[in-house]
């Protein structure tokens, strides 16, 4: 399925959109990391949860559960909040 990558993470993918597979969001992120090593760590914390500054949407709906089932035609969008001071 198509995964939209935020600009700060495109250094891993070299593209705005990439392909990844998985029956769940967790599996999709593991496949994304297999294809683009290191990217998963930027999205998932050491406890296995989505990092606070990351937002993941499936078909336009925000998802916080990595166990969320995915279908072949789903569109996944990853967003990263930017902050500064």
URBELLIN-V44209 format. One record per helix or strand of 2 or more residues. SS is the DSSP state (alpha for helix, beta for strand). FROM is the first residue (numbers start at 1). LEN is the number of residues. If there is no record, write none. Layout:
# URBELLIN-V44209
ss: <SS/SS>
from: <FROM/FROM>
len: <LEN/LEN>
This chain:
# URBELLIN-V44209
ss: <beta/alpha/beta/alpha/alpha/beta/beta/beta>
from: <2/7/17/25/39/54/61/76>
len: <3/7/3/11/5/5/3/5>
